[in-house]
Amino acid sequence: MNLNKLTDTFVLSNGVEIPCIGYGTWQTPSGDVARDSVKAAIDAGYRHIDTAFAYGNEVDVGEGIKASGVARKDVFITTKHWITERGYQKTIDTFEASLKNLGVDYLDLYLVHWPCVEKVTPDWKEVNAETWRGFEKMYKDGKLRALGVSNYEAKHLEALDEFATVKPMVNQIEFHPGYTQYDNVLYCQNRGMLVQAWSPLGSGAVLKDETLNAMAAKYGKSVAQLCIRFALQCDVLPLPKSLNPARMVQNTEVFDFEIDKDDVKALIEMPLLGFTGWRPEDAPADALVNGD
Ligand code: A2P
């Protein structure tokens, strides 16, 4: 691993550089909380902010970025397309709405939030392909620096291969000790994709685990820091979130220790813990309509 500070980057397959830890905003309430926490994160040194149309906080995230005073070009901004907006023209329209919400004229990265699956519609492959065609159009028009997917598994990526003229560069998935989907991680990495981790701390659910606490104590670090470092050592880009400025900073202090190989293996293989229960085929529809 060749990452030594927050602004060091992973390089996407098209050469675009992406700061190695992003600040996540899932479940961050809209309004002052989102605006102030995003500004505080940028003050703390984050230069990569991850949001989504479905989080309902794009406007405030955009205001927080502006309030930080850091130039647009120096903040890597990701947002995500939502499942209700599938199809070529709807995809383009919702992308434009996200740009407006965020108050920007281009995005660094745009992700398909969830794949359409066979259980929902028999022509899921075509639906995903049409959405992707919208992504490719915006990329070719120069409104997007990079494009990717989220919550995709091998079969969804392979189905997209039949249609895509630009391959997804990123897959953002749930990833933390206790649920790493490691086969999917390796599959994506072998295809030259960057894997990003949503809920790298298991949305807080793994932080009290005894095994993780014992391992973190061995390195003189918190469990949150252990989880973030673990993702980085797996070449997975973590998107931790905290509304607490001290913890935002703590989550960046992960470059002064190294988890040894046996512990990384143990973390990859840890029994199920903190899993949201959401996979593309069986994520509950109401949860999908409300968030990640
Ligand atoms: P808080 O906002 O009060 O800090 P994830 O990134 O996996 O979604 O996890 C987010 C959850 O983890 C939030 O509840 C957040 O609470 C908590 N959290 C984030 N960073 C830390 C930390 N360094 N120590 C303890 N809890 C943390």
Residues whose N, C-alpha, C, O or C-beta is under 5 A from the ligand:
A	BS01	A2P	S199 P200 L201 G202 S203 G204 A224 L239 P240 K241 S242 L243 N244 R247 Q250
